[in-house]
Amino acid sequence: MKLLVVDDSSTMRRIIKNTLARLGYKDVLEGADGVEGWAAIDSNPDVDMLITDWNMPEMNGLDLVIKVRADDRFKDLPIIMVTTEGGKTEVITALKAGVNNYIVKPFTPQILKEKLGAVMGVEV
């Protein structure tokens, strides 16, 4: 299974990648903003899940989600948004844009594990 992690914080990308590795996910691509994230997913259409931040330079996570969902290749791609934006309005906006699940930073590895399982329909 191939995952794509997009976050402008290299520390957050490392935390997510390390958590994913402990859960058995070794094939993890990354991007520092929505532009890099789009380039990674566009050139790797076999990505099985996108985990993205919201607030990033160049192209934010919400715009990335909208762009991904507009491409028929990725209409069913599971997407988890990991962000500091925890307000009800933001969550609803992200879900309407096509996010499958939502994690508010800071989070624990257990939360990421639970959200992955929920999105994938399996126990991780």
Phi and psi in radians as a Rosetta constraint file:
Dihedral C 1 N 2 CA 2 C 2 CIRCULARHARMONIC -1.895 0.35
Dihedral N 2 CA 2 C 2 N 3 CIRCULARHARMONIC 2.228 0.35
Dihedral C 2 N 3 CA 3 C 3 CIRCULARHARMONIC -2.059 0.35
Dihedral N 3 CA 3 C 3 N 4 CIRCULARHARMONIC 2.653 0.35
Dihedral C 3 N 4 CA 4 C 4 CIRCULARHARMONIC -2.118 0.35
Dihedral N 4 CA 4 C 4 N 5 CIRCULARHARMONIC 2.162 0.35
Dihedral C 4 N 5 CA 5 C 5 CIRCULARHARMONIC -1.940 0.35
Dihedral N 5 CA 5 C 5 N 6 CIRCULARHARMONIC 2.153 0.35
Dihedral C 5 N 6 CA 6 C 6 CIRCULARHARMONIC -2.144 0.35
Dihedral N 6 CA 6 C 6 N 7 CIRCULARHARMONIC 2.040 0.35
Dihedral C 6 N 7 CA 7 C 7 CIRCULARHARMONIC -2.775 0.35
Dihedral N 7 CA 7 C 7 N 8 CIRCULARHARMONIC 2.438 0.35
Dihedral C 7 N 8 CA 8 C 8 CIRCULARHARMONIC -1.315 0.35
Dihedral N 8 CA 8 C 8 N 9 CIRCULARHARMONIC -0.211 0.35
Dihedral C 8 N 9 CA 9 C 9 CIRCULARHARMONIC -1.635 0.35
Dihedral N 9 CA 9 C 9 N 10 CIRCULARHARMONIC 2.019 0.35
Dihedral C 9 N 10 CA 10 C 10 CIRCULARHARMONIC -1.109 0.35
Dihedral N 10 CA 10 C 10 N 11 CIRCULARHARMONIC -0.562 0.35
Dihedral C 10 N 11 CA 11 C 11 CIRCULARHARMONIC -1.124 0.35
Dihedral N 11 CA 11 C 11 N 12 CIRCULARHARMONIC -0.778 0.35
Dihedral C 11 N 12 CA 12 C 12 CIRCULARHARMONIC -1.148 0.35
Dihedral N 12 CA 12 C 12 N 13 CIRCULARHARMONIC -0.696 0.35
Dihedral C 12 N 13 CA 13 C 13 CIRCULARHARMONIC -1.050 0.35
Dihedral N 13 CA 13 C 13 N 14 CIRCULARHARMONIC -0.736 0.35
Dihedral C 13 N 14 CA 14 C 14 CIRCULARHARMONIC -1.129 0.35
Dihedral N 14 CA 14 C 14 N 15 CIRCULARHARMONIC -0.743 0.35
Dihedral C 14 N 15 CA 15 C 15 CIRCULARHARMONIC -1.057 0.35
Dihedral N 15 CA 15 C 15 N 16 CIRCULARHARMONIC -0.821 0.35
Dihedral C 15 N 16 CA 16 C 16 CIRCULARHARMONIC -1.125 0.35
Dihedral N 16 CA 16 C 16 N 17 CIRCULARHARMONIC -0.797 0.35
Dihedral C 16 N 17 CA 17 C 17 CIRCULARHARMONIC -1.076 0.35
Dihedral N 17 CA 17 C 17 N 18 CIRCULARHARMONIC -0.724 0.35
Dihedral C 17 N 18 CA 18 C 18 CIRCULARHARMONIC -1.126 0.35
Dihedral N 18 CA 18 C 18 N 19 CIRCULARHARMONIC -0.709 0.35
Dihedral C 18 N 19 CA 19 C 19 CIRCULARHARMONIC -1.116 0.35
Dihedral N 19 CA 19 C 19 N 20 CIRCULARHARMONIC -0.793 0.35
Dihedral C 19 N 20 CA 20 C 20 CIRCULARHARMONIC -1.061 0.35
Dihedral N 20 CA 20 C 20 N 21 CIRCULARHARMONIC -0.712 0.35
Dihedral C 20 N 21 CA 21 C 21 CIRCULARHARMONIC -1.078 0.35
Dihedral N 21 CA 21 C 21 N 22 CIRCULARHARMONIC -0.719 0.35
Dihedral C 21 N 22 CA 22 C 22 CIRCULARHARMONIC -1.139 0.35
Dihedral N 22 CA 22 C 22 N 23 CIRCULARHARMONIC -0.445 0.35
Dihedral C 22 N 23 CA 23 C 23 CIRCULARHARMONIC -1.538 0.35
Dihedral N 23 CA 23 C 23 N 24 CIRCULARHARMONIC -0.009 0.35
Dihedral C 23 N 24 CA 24 C 24 CIRCULARHARMONIC 1.763 0.35
Dihedral N 24 CA 24 C 24 N 25 CIRCULARHARMONIC 0.056 0.35
Dihedral C 24 N 25 CA 25 C 25 CIRCULARHARMONIC -1.650 0.35
Dihedral N 25 CA 25 C 25 N 26 CIRCULARHARMONIC 1.876 0.35
Dihedral C 25 N 26 CA 26 C 26 CIRCULARHARMONIC -1.792 0.35
Dihedral N 26 CA 26 C 26 N 27 CIRCULARHARMONIC -0.399 0.35
Dihedral C 26 N 27 CA 27 C 27 CIRCULARHARMONIC -1.625 0.35
Dihedral N 27 CA 27 C 27 N 28 CIRCULARHARMONIC 1.488 0.35
Dihedral C 27 N 28 CA 28 C 28 CIRCULARHARMONIC -2.175 0.35
Dihedral N 28 CA 28 C 28 N 29 CIRCULARHARMONIC 2.089 0.35
Dihedral C 28 N 29 CA 29 C 29 CIRCULARHARMONIC -1.611 0.35
Dihedral N 29 CA 29 C 29 N 30 CIRCULARHARMONIC 2.833 0.35
Dihedral C 29 N 30 CA 30 C 30 CIRCULARHARMONIC -2.527 0.35
Dihedral N 30 CA 30 C 30 N 31 CIRCULARHARMONIC 2.753 0.35
Dihedral C 30 N 31 CA 31 C 31 CIRCULARHARMONIC -2.505 0.35
Dihedral N 31 CA 31 C 31 N 32 CIRCULARHARMONIC 2.596 0.35
Dihedral C 31 N 32 CA 32 C 32 CIRCULARHARMONIC -1.601 0.35
Dihedral N 32 CA 32 C 32 N 33 CIRCULARHARMONIC -0.147 0.35
Dihedral C 32 N 33 CA 33 C 33 CIRCULARHARMONIC -2.861 0.35
Dihedral N 33 CA 33 C 33 N 34 CIRCULARHARMONIC 3.106 0.35
Dihedral C 33 N 34 CA 34 C 34 CIRCULARHARMONIC -1.076 0.35
Dihedral N 34 CA 34 C 34 N 35 CIRCULARHARMONIC -0.588 0.35
Dihedral C 34 N 35 CA 35 C 35 CIRCULARHARMONIC -1.125 0.35
Dihedral N 35 CA 35 C 35 N 36 CIRCULARHARMONIC -0.830 0.35
Dihedral C 35 N 36 CA 36 C 36 CIRCULARHARMONIC -1.146 0.35
Dihedral N 36 CA 36 C 36 N 37 CIRCULARHARMONIC -0.659 0.35
Dihedral C 36 N 37 CA 37 C 37 CIRCULARHARMONIC -1.090 0.35
Dihedral N 37 CA 37 C 37 N 38 CIRCULARHARMONIC -0.778 0.35
Dihedral C 37 N 38 CA 38 C 38 CIRCULARHARMONIC -1.110 0.35
Dihedral N 38 CA 38 C 38 N 39 CIRCULARHARMONIC -0.756 0.35
Dihedral C 38 N 39 CA 39 C 39 CIRCULARHARMONIC -1.050 0.35
Dihedral N 39 CA 39 C 39 N 40 CIRCULARHARMONIC -0.709 0.35
Dihedral C 39 N 40 CA 40 C 40 CIRCULARHARMONIC -1.161 0.35
Dihedral N 40 CA 40 C 40 N 41 CIRCULARHARMONIC -0.779 0.35
Dihedral C 40 N 41 CA 41 C 41 CIRCULARHARMONIC -1.287 0.35
Dihedral N 41 CA 41 C 41 N 42 CIRCULARHARMONIC -0.624 0.35
Dihedral C 41 N 42 CA 42 C 42 CIRCULARHARMONIC -1.136 0.35
Dihedral N 42 CA 42 C 42 N 43 CIRCULARHARMONIC -0.628 0.35
Dihedral C 42 N 43 CA 43 C 43 CIRCULARHARMONIC -1.589 0.35
Dihedral N 43 CA 43 C 43 N 44 CIRCULARHARMONIC -0.109 0.35
Dihedral C 43 N 44 CA 44 C 44 CIRCULARHARMONIC -2.308 0.35
Dihedral N 44 CA 44 C 44 N 45 CIRCULARHARMONIC 1.180 0.35
Dihedral C 44 N 45 CA 45 C 45 CIRCULARHARMONIC -1.150 0.35
Dihedral N 45 CA 45 C 45 N 46 CIRCULARHARMONIC -0.050 0.35
Dihedral C 45 N 46 CA 46 C 46 CIRCULARHARMONIC -1.569 0.35
Dihedral N 46 CA 46 C 46 N 47 CIRCULARHARMONIC 0.177 0.35
Dihedral C 46 N 47 CA 47 C 47 CIRCULARHARMONIC -1.063 0.35
Dihedral N 47 CA 47 C 47 N 48 CIRCULARHARMONIC 2.362 0.35
Dihedral C 47 N 48 CA 48 C 48 CIRCULARHARMONIC -1.691 0.35
Dihedral N 48 CA 48 C 48 N 49 CIRCULARHARMONIC -0.292 0.35
Dihedral C 48 N 49 CA 49 C 49 CIRCULARHARMONIC -2.819 0.35
Dihedral N 49 CA 49 C 49 N 50 CIRCULARHARMONIC 2.540 0.35
Dihedral C 49 N 50 CA 50 C 50 CIRCULARHARMONIC -2.012 0.35
Dihedral N 50 CA 50 C 50 N 51 CIRCULARHARMONIC 2.242 0.35
Dihedral C 50 N 51 CA 51 C 51 CIRCULARHARMONIC -2.074 0.35
Dihedral N 51 CA 51 C 51 N 52 CIRCULARHARMONIC 2.034 0.35
Dihedral C 51 N 52 CA 52 C 52 CIRCULARHARMONIC -2.323 0.35
Dihedral N 52 CA 52 C 52 N 53 CIRCULARHARMONIC 2.565 0.35
Dihedral C 52 N 53 CA 53 C 53 CIRCULARHARMONIC -1.348 0.35
Dihedral N 53 CA 53 C 53 N 54 CIRCULARHARMONIC 2.900 0.35
Dihedral C 53 N 54 CA 54 C 54 CIRCULARHARMONIC -1.655 0.35
Dihedral N 54 CA 54 C 54 N 55 CIRCULARHARMONIC -0.989 0.35
Dihedral C 54 N 55 CA 55 C 55 CIRCULARHARMONIC -1.504 0.35
Dihedral N 55 CA 55 C 55 N 56 CIRCULARHARMONIC 1.822 0.35
Dihedral C 55 N 56 CA 56 C 56 CIRCULARHARMONIC -2.530 0.35
Dihedral N 56 CA 56 C 56 N 57 CIRCULARHARMONIC 2.722 0.35
Dihedral C 56 N 57 CA 57 C 57 CIRCULARHARMONIC -1.302 0.35
Dihedral N 57 CA 57 C 57 N 58 CIRCULARHARMONIC 3.029 0.35
Dihedral C 57 N 58 CA 58 C 58 CIRCULARHARMONIC 1.181 0.35
Dihedral N 58 CA 58 C 58 N 59 CIRCULARHARMONIC -1.240 0.35
Dihedral C 58 N 59 CA 59 C 59 CIRCULARHARMONIC -2.422 0.35
Dihedral N 59 CA 59 C 59 N 60 CIRCULARHARMONIC 2.128 0.35
Dihedral C 59 N 60 CA 60 C 60 CIRCULARHARMONIC -1.356 0.35
Dihedral N 60 CA 60 C 60 N 61 CIRCULARHARMONIC 3.002 0.35
Dihedral C 60 N 61 CA 61 C 61 CIRCULARHARMONIC -1.137 0.35
Dihedral N 61 CA 61 C 61 N 62 CIRCULARHARMONIC -0.618 0.35
Dihedral C 61 N 62 CA 62 C 62 CIRCULARHARMONIC -1.135 0.35
Dihedral N 62 CA 62 C 62 N 63 CIRCULARHARMONIC -0.760 0.35
Dihedral C 62 N 63 CA 63 C 63 CIRCULARHARMONIC -1.125 0.35
Dihedral N 63 CA 63 C 63 N 64 CIRCULARHARMONIC -0.621 0.35
Dihedral C 63 N 64 CA 64 C 64 CIRCULARHARMONIC -1.108 0.35
Dihedral N 64 CA 64 C 64 N 65 CIRCULARHARMONIC -0.796 0.35
Dihedral C 64 N 65 CA 65 C 65 CIRCULARHARMONIC -1.036 0.35
Dihedral N 65 CA 65 C 65 N 66 CIRCULARHARMONIC -0.786 0.35
Dihedral C 65 N 66 CA 66 C 66 CIRCULARHARMONIC -1.072 0.35
Dihedral N 66 CA 66 C 66 N 67 CIRCULARHARMONIC -0.737 0.35
Dihedral C 66 N 67 CA 67 C 67 CIRCULARHARMONIC -1.149 0.35
Dihedral N 67 CA 67 C 67 N 68 CIRCULARHARMONIC -0.745 0.35
Dihedral C 67 N 68 CA 68 C 68 CIRCULARHARMONIC -1.099 0.35
Dihedral N 68 CA 68 C 68 N 69 CIRCULARHARMONIC -0.809 0.35
Dihedral C 68 N 69 CA 69 C 69 CIRCULARHARMONIC -1.173 0.35
Dihedral N 69 CA 69 C 69 N 70 CIRCULARHARMONIC -0.435 0.35
Dihedral C 69 N 70 CA 70 C 70 CIRCULARHARMONIC -1.331 0.35
Dihedral N 70 CA 70 C 70 N 71 CIRCULARHARMONIC -0.232 0.35
Dihedral C 70 N 71 CA 71 C 71 CIRCULARHARMONIC -1.693 0.35
Dihedral N 71 CA 71 C 71 N 72 CIRCULARHARMONIC 2.090 0.35
Dihedral C 71 N 72 CA 72 C 72 CIRCULARHARMONIC -0.963 0.35
Dihedral N 72 CA 72 C 72 N 73 CIRCULARHARMONIC -0.482 0.35
Dihedral C 72 N 73 CA 73 C 73 CIRCULARHARMONIC -1.100 0.35
Dihedral N 73 CA 73 C 73 N 74 CIRCULARHARMONIC -0.447 0.35
Dihedral C 73 N 74 CA 74 C 74 CIRCULARHARMONIC -2.084 0.35
Dihedral N 74 CA 74 C 74 N 75 CIRCULARHARMONIC 0.300 0.35
Dihedral C 74 N 75 CA 75 C 75 CIRCULARHARMONIC -1.104 0.35
Dihedral N 75 CA 75 C 75 N 76 CIRCULARHARMONIC -0.443 0.35
Dihedral C 75 N 76 CA 76 C 76 CIRCULARHARMONIC -1.886 0.35
Dihedral N 76 CA 76 C 76 N 77 CIRCULARHARMONIC 0.124 0.35
Dihedral C 76 N 77 CA 77 C 77 CIRCULARHARMONIC -1.156 0.35
Dihedral N 77 CA 77 C 77 N 78 CIRCULARHARMONIC 2.204 0.35
Dihedral C 77 N 78 CA 78 C 78 CIRCULARHARMONIC -1.152 0.35
Dihedral N 78 CA 78 C 78 N 79 CIRCULARHARMONIC 2.347 0.35
Dihedral C 78 N 79 CA 79 C 79 CIRCULARHARMONIC -2.280 0.35
Dihedral N 79 CA 79 C 79 N 80 CIRCULARHARMONIC 2.258 0.35
Dihedral C 79 N 80 CA 80 C 80 CIRCULARHARMONIC -2.037 0.35
Dihedral N 80 CA 80 C 80 N 81 CIRCULARHARMONIC 2.257 0.35
Dihedral C 80 N 81 CA 81 C 81 CIRCULARHARMONIC -1.732 0.35
Dihedral N 81 CA 81 C 81 N 82 CIRCULARHARMONIC 2.246 0.35
Dihedral C 81 N 82 CA 82 C 82 CIRCULARHARMONIC -2.052 0.35
Dihedral N 82 CA 82 C 82 N 83 CIRCULARHARMONIC 1.963 0.35
Dihedral C 82 N 83 CA 83 C 83 CIRCULARHARMONIC -2.694 0.35
Dihedral N 83 CA 83 C 83 N 84 CIRCULARHARMONIC 2.879 0.35
Dihedral C 83 N 84 CA 84 C 84 CIRCULARHARMONIC -1.444 0.35
Dihedral N 84 CA 84 C 84 N 85 CIRCULARHARMONIC -0.199 0.35
Dihedral C 84 N 85 CA 85 C 85 CIRCULARHARMONIC -1.324 0.35
Dihedral N 85 CA 85 C 85 N 86 CIRCULARHARMONIC 1.670 0.35
Dihedral C 85 N 86 CA 86 C 86 CIRCULARHARMONIC -1.896 0.35
Dihedral N 86 CA 86 C 86 N 87 CIRCULARHARMONIC 0.127 0.35
Dihedral C 86 N 87 CA 87 C 87 CIRCULARHARMONIC -1.259 0.35
Dihedral N 87 CA 87 C 87 N 88 CIRCULARHARMONIC 2.685 0.35
Dihedral C 87 N 88 CA 88 C 88 CIRCULARHARMONIC -1.011 0.35
Dihedral N 88 CA 88 C 88 N 89 CIRCULARHARMONIC -0.713 0.35
Dihedral C 88 N 89 CA 89 C 89 CIRCULARHARMONIC -1.074 0.35
Dihedral N 89 CA 89 C 89 N 90 CIRCULARHARMONIC -0.753 0.35
Dihedral C 89 N 90 CA 90 C 90 CIRCULARHARMONIC -1.142 0.35
Dihedral N 90 CA 90 C 90 N 91 CIRCULARHARMONIC -0.748 0.35
Dihedral C 90 N 91 CA 91 C 91 CIRCULARHARMONIC -1.060 0.35
Dihedral N 91 CA 91 C 91 N 92 CIRCULARHARMONIC -0.805 0.35
Dihedral C 91 N 92 CA 92 C 92 CIRCULARHARMONIC -1.097 0.35
Dihedral N 92 CA 92 C 92 N 93 CIRCULARHARMONIC -0.744 0.35
Dihedral C 92 N 93 CA 93 C 93 CIRCULARHARMONIC -1.035 0.35
Dihedral N 93 CA 93 C 93 N 94 CIRCULARHARMONIC -0.794 0.35
Dihedral C 93 N 94 CA 94 C 94 CIRCULARHARMONIC -1.137 0.35
Dihedral N 94 CA 94 C 94 N 95 CIRCULARHARMONIC -0.745 0.35
Dihedral C 94 N 95 CA 95 C 95 CIRCULARHARMONIC -1.122 0.35
Dihedral N 95 CA 95 C 95 N 96 CIRCULARHARMONIC -0.704 0.35
Dihedral C 95 N 96 CA 96 C 96 CIRCULARHARMONIC -1.145 0.35
Dihedral N 96 CA 96 C 96 N 97 CIRCULARHARMONIC -0.522 0.35
Dihedral C 96 N 97 CA 97 C 97 CIRCULARHARMONIC -1.314 0.35
Dihedral N 97 CA 97 C 97 N 98 CIRCULARHARMONIC -0.279 0.35
Dihedral C 97 N 98 CA 98 C 98 CIRCULARHARMONIC 2.119 0.35
Dihedral N 98 CA 98 C 98 N 99 CIRCULARHARMONIC 0.162 0.35
Dihedral C 98 N 99 CA 99 C 99 CIRCULARHARMONIC -1.258 0.35
Dihedral N 99 CA 99 C 99 N 100 CIRCULARHARMONIC 2.413 0.35
Dihedral C 99 N 100 CA 100 C 100 CIRCULARHARMONIC -1.503 0.35
Dihedral N 100 CA 100 C 100 N 101 CIRCULARHARMONIC -0.499 0.35
Dihedral C 100 N 101 CA 101 C 101 CIRCULARHARMONIC -2.728 0.35
Dihedral N 101 CA 101 C 101 N 102 CIRCULARHARMONIC 2.952 0.35
Dihedral C 101 N 102 CA 102 C 102 CIRCULARHARMONIC -2.515 0.35
Dihedral N 102 CA 102 C 102 N 103 CIRCULARHARMONIC 2.285 0.35
Dihedral C 102 N 103 CA 103 C 103 CIRCULARHARMONIC -2.192 0.35
Dihedral N 103 CA 103 C 103 N 104 CIRCULARHARMONIC 2.274 0.35
Dihedral C 103 N 104 CA 104 C 104 CIRCULARHARMONIC -1.663 0.35
Dihedral N 104 CA 104 C 104 N 105 CIRCULARHARMONIC 2.270 0.35
Dihedral C 104 N 105 CA 105 C 105 CIRCULARHARMONIC -1.343 0.35
Dihedral N 105 CA 105 C 105 N 106 CIRCULARHARMONIC 2.570 0.35
Dihedral C 105 N 106 CA 106 C 106 CIRCULARHARMONIC -1.307 0.35
Dihedral N 106 CA 106 C 106 N 107 CIRCULARHARMONIC 2.729 0.35
Dihedral C 106 N 107 CA 107 C 107 CIRCULARHARMONIC -2.393 0.35
Dihedral N 107 CA 107 C 107 N 108 CIRCULARHARMONIC 2.867 0.35
Dihedral C 107 N 108 CA 108 C 108 CIRCULARHARMONIC -1.743 0.35
Dihedral N 108 CA 108 C 108 N 109 CIRCULARHARMONIC 2.776 0.35
Dihedral C 108 N 109 CA 109 C 109 CIRCULARHARMONIC -0.978 0.35
Dihedral N 109 CA 109 C 109 N 110 CIRCULARHARMONIC -0.587 0.35
Dihedral C 109 N 110 CA 110 C 110 CIRCULARHARMONIC -1.100 0.35
Dihedral N 110 CA 110 C 110 N 111 CIRCULARHARMONIC -0.697 0.35
Dihedral C 110 N 111 CA 111 C 111 CIRCULARHARMONIC -1.100 0.35
Dihedral N 111 CA 111 C 111 N 112 CIRCULARHARMONIC -0.798 0.35
Dihedral C 111 N 112 CA 112 C 112 CIRCULARHARMONIC -1.050 0.35
Dihedral N 112 CA 112 C 112 N 113 CIRCULARHARMONIC -0.756 0.35
Dihedral C 112 N 113 CA 113 C 113 CIRCULARHARMONIC -1.048 0.35
Dihedral N 113 CA 113 C 113 N 114 CIRCULARHARMONIC -0.794 0.35
Dihedral C 113 N 114 CA 114 C 114 CIRCULARHARMONIC -1.128 0.35
Dihedral N 114 CA 114 C 114 N 115 CIRCULARHARMONIC -0.739 0.35
Dihedral C 114 N 115 CA 115 C 115 CIRCULARHARMONIC -1.179 0.35
Dihedral N 115 CA 115 C 115 N 116 CIRCULARHARMONIC -0.694 0.35
Dihedral C 115 N 116 CA 116 C 116 CIRCULARHARMONIC -1.025 0.35
Dihedral N 116 CA 116 C 116 N 117 CIRCULARHARMONIC -0.837 0.35
Dihedral C 116 N 117 CA 117 C 117 CIRCULARHARMONIC -1.059 0.35
Dihedral N 117 CA 117 C 117 N 118 CIRCULARHARMONIC -0.741 0.35
Dihedral C 117 N 118 CA 118 C 118 CIRCULARHARMONIC -1.116 0.35
Dihedral N 118 CA 118 C 118 N 119 CIRCULARHARMONIC -0.742 0.35
Dihedral C 118 N 119 CA 119 C 119 CIRCULARHARMONIC -1.214 0.35
Dihedral N 119 CA 119 C 119 N 120 CIRCULARHARMONIC -0.668 0.35
Dihedral C 119 N 120 CA 120 C 120 CIRCULARHARMONIC -1.523 0.35
Dihedral N 120 CA 120 C 120 N 121 CIRCULARHARMONIC -0.172 0.35
Dihedral C 120 N 121 CA 121 C 121 CIRCULARHARMONIC 1.274 0.35
Dihedral N 121 CA 121 C 121 N 122 CIRCULARHARMONIC 0.434 0.35
Dihedral C 121 N 122 CA 122 C 122 CIRCULARHARMONIC -2.416 0.35
Dihedral N 122 CA 122 C 122 N 123 CIRCULARHARMONIC 2.853 0.35
Dihedral C 122 N 123 CA 123 C 123 CIRCULARHARMONIC -1.551 0.35
Dihedral N 123 CA 123 C 123 N 124 CIRCULARHARMONIC 2.152 0.35
